[in-house]
């Protein structure tokens, strides 16, 4: 594990059941925004949910007709995903070393996972490898502005990667993510492999409930096709 990589499995194993319950009951603005960004046909497409968590999103993708697969680093979340989606092949694994053959999928989707590793390019390379030519790669991630604004140091540094604690679901949970710049998400490696078709930034009003919270983007969505 690299210096700023987060032990995601341990982080989410620690509050698996309560976190899943909050996700299920929450008026999840990011989830709805992501679903709306998937303006393409999923019917009979092979789809990989990268960091599928407890599998709640898999239900939506199956409803749209996709043949789904899921992978996550958390053993407990994968156990929950399998129990709620017994027809889907869900496995424990690392998104930087995907256990799939080249060009296995028509679509790769991911929410709040791509930015949790120190070197995002490692994920981009793996996603490109397992995607078919022309396949869709859509992800949602914490906005770099939020990770900058919520650094606890008195002197913040946008360009220095730091692990940042974020309050989520109205402060019910604290998660930790490494900060990133936009350059990292639109890196040369990413642009070598993908053509961008959609980029959108989003503010979540629920986050404004935190004391001293100014208005800035909470997450962004990026959709692209493999070259």
C-alpha positions in Angstrom: 0.0 0.0 0.0 1.3 3.4 -1.0 1.7 6.2 1.5 -1.7 8.0 0.7 -3.7 4.9 -0.2 -6.6 4.2 2.1 -7.4 0.8 3.4 -10.8 0.8 1.9 -11.7 -2.8 2.9 -11.1 -2.0 6.6 -12.8 1.4 6.4 -16.0 0.0 5.0 -15.9 -3.3 6.8 -16.1 -1.3 10.1 -19.6 0.1 9.3 -21.0 -2.1 6.6 -24.5 -2.6 7.8 -25.2 0.9 9.1 -23.6 2.5 6.0 -25.7 0.3 3.7 -28.9 1.3 5.6 -28.0 5.0 5.3 -27.4 4.7 1.6 -30.7 2.8 1.1 -32.8 5.3 3.1 -31.0 8.5 2.0 -32.4 10.9 -0.6 -29.2 10.2 -2.5 -28.6 13.1 -4.9 -25.3 11.7 -6.2 -26.9 8.4 -7.1 -29.8 10.0 -9.0 -27.4 12.3 -10.8 -25.3 9.4 -11.8 -28.2 7.3 -13.1 -29.3 10.3 -15.2 -25.9 10.6 -16.7 -26.1 7.0 -18.1 -28.0 8.1 -21.2 -27.2 5.1 -23.3 -28.6 1.6 -23.8 -27.6 -1.0 -21.2 -29.8 -3.8 -22.6 -27.8 -7.0 -23.0 -24.5 -5.2 -22.3 -21.9 -6.7 -20.0 -21.3 -4.2 -17.2 -18.7 -4.1 -14.4 -19.5 -2.1 -11.3 -16.1 -1.1 -10.0 -16.3 -0.8 -6.2 -19.9 -2.1 -6.2 -20.2 -1.8 -2.5 -23.3 -3.4 -1.1 -24.8 -3.9 -4.6 -27.6 -1.5 -4.5 -26.6 0.1 -7.8 -26.5 -3.3 -9.5 -30.3 -3.5 -9.2 -30.7 -0.4 -11.3 -28.3 -1.6 -14.0 -30.0 -5.0 -14.1 -33.4 -3.2 -14.4 -32.0 -1.5 -17.5 -31.1 -4.9 -19.0 -27.4 -5.2 -18.3 -25.6 -8.4 -17.5 -23.8 -7.3 -14.4 -20.6 -8.1 -12.5 -19.3 -6.5 -9.3 -16.0 -6.1 -7.6 -15.1 -4.4 -4.3 -12.2 -4.4 -1.8 -14.5 -4.9 1.2 -15.3 -8.5 2.0 -18.4 -7.5 4.1 -19.8 -5.3 1.4 -19.3 -8.0 -1.2 -21.1 -10.5 1.1 -24.0 -8.0 1.3 -24.0 -7.5 -2.5 -24.1 -11.3 -3.1 -27.0 -11.8 -0.7 -29.0 -9.0 -2.4 -28.0 -9.9 -5.9 -27.5 -13.7 -6.0 -27.6 -13.8 -9.8 -24.7 -11.4 -10.1 -21.0 -12.5 -10.0 -19.5 -10.3 -7.2 -15.9 -10.8 -6.1 -13.5 -9.2 -3.7 -10.6 -7.5 -5.6 -8.4 -4.5 -6.3 -9.5 -2.1 -9.1 -5.8 -1.7 -10.0 -5.5 -5.4 -10.7 -8.8 -6.5 -12.1 -9.3 -10.3 -12.4 -10.9 -10.2 -15.9 -9.6 -10.8 -19.4 -8.9 -8.1 -21.9 -12.0 -6.5 -23.5 -14.5 -8.3 -21.3 -17.0 -5.5 -20.8 -19.1 -3.1 -22.8 -19.5 -0.8 -19.8 -17.5 0.0 -16.7 -19.2 2.2 -14.0 -18.0 3.4 -10.6 -19.2 5.7 -7.9 -16.9 7.2 -5.2 -14.0 4.8 -5.9 -11.7 6.1 -8.6 -10.3 8.8 -6.4 -9.6 6.6 -3.4 -6.2 5.4 -4.7 -3.0 7.4 -4.7 -2.3 6.9 -8.4 -5.5 7.1 -10.5 -3.7 6.3 -13.7 -3.3 2.7 -12.5 -7.1 2.4 -12.5 -7.5 4.1 -15.9 -5.1 1.6 -17.5 -6.9 -1.4 -16.0 -10.4 -0.1 -17.0 -9.1 0.5 -20.6 -7.7 -3.1 -20.6 -11.0 -4.8 -19.6 -13.2 -2.5 -21.8 -14.1 -3.4 -25.4 -13.2 -0.9 -28.1 -15.8 1.9 -28.0 -17.0 0.8 -24.6 -18.3 3.2 -22.0 -16.4 4.2 -18.9 -18.6 6.3 -16.5 -17.6 7.3 -13.0 -18.5 9.6 -10.2 -16.0 10.8 -7.7 -15.5 13.3 -4.9 -14.8 16.8 -6.3 -11.1 18.0 -5.9 -12.6 21.3 -4.6 -14.3 19.6 -1.7 -11.1 17.7 -0.9 -9.2 21.0 -0.9 -11.7 23.0 1.1 -12.2 20.4 3.8 -8.5 19.9 4.6 -8.1 20.6 8.3 -4.7 22.3 8.1 -4.7 26.1 8.6 -2.7 26.4 5.3 -4.3 24.3 2.6 -2.3 23.1 -0.4 -4.3 22.1 -3.5 -1.3 20.5 -5.2 0.0 18.3 -2.3 -1.7 15.0 -1.9 -3.1 14.6 1.6 -5.6 12.2 3.3 -8.7 14.2 4.0 -11.6 13.3 6.4 -15.0 13.9 5.0 -18.4 13.9 6.8 -21.1 12.0 4.8 -24.8 11.3 5.3 -25.4 14.4 7.4 -22.3 13.6 9.6 -23.3 10.0 10.4 -20.0 8.7 9.1 -16.5 10.0 8.5 -14.6 8.6 5.5 -11.0 9.3 4.5 -9.9 9.9 0.9 -6.6 11.2 -0.7 -6.9 14.6 -2.3 -6.3 14.9 -6.1 -6.1 17.7 -8.6 -8.1 17.9 -11.8 -4.9 17.2 -13.7 -4.9 13.7 -12.3 -8.4 12.9 -13.5 -7.7 14.4 -17.0 -4.2 13.0 -17.1 -2.3 12.2 -20.3 -2.9 8.5 -19.6 -6.7 9.1 -19.3 -6.8 11.1 -22.5 -4.7 8.5 -24.4 -7.4 5.9 -23.7 -10.7 7.7 -23.6 -12.8 10.3 -25.4 -14.9 12.4 -23.0 -18.6 12.6 -23.8 -20.0 14.1 -20.6 -18.6 16.1 -17.7 -20.7 17.6 -14.9 -20.1 19.1 -11.5 -22.7 18.8 -8.7 -23.4 20.4 -5.3 -25.2 18.4 -2.6 -27.3 20.7 -0.4 -27.2 18.1 2.4 -23.5 18.8 2.8 -24.3 22.4 3.6 -25.7 21.3 6.9 -22.1 20.9 8.3 -21.0 23.9 10.4 -19.1 26.5 8.4 -19.8 24.7 5.1 -19.5 27.1 2.1 -21.0 26.3 -1.2 -18.7 24.4 -3.5 -19.0 21.2 -5.6 -19.2 17.9 -3.8 -18.8 15.5 -6.7 -18.4 15.3 -10.5 -19.4 12.8 -13.1 -17.3 11.9 -16.1 -18.5 9.7 -19.0 -16.2 8.6 -21.9 -15.8 6.0 -24.6 -12.7 3.9 -25.0 -10.7 4.8 -28.1 
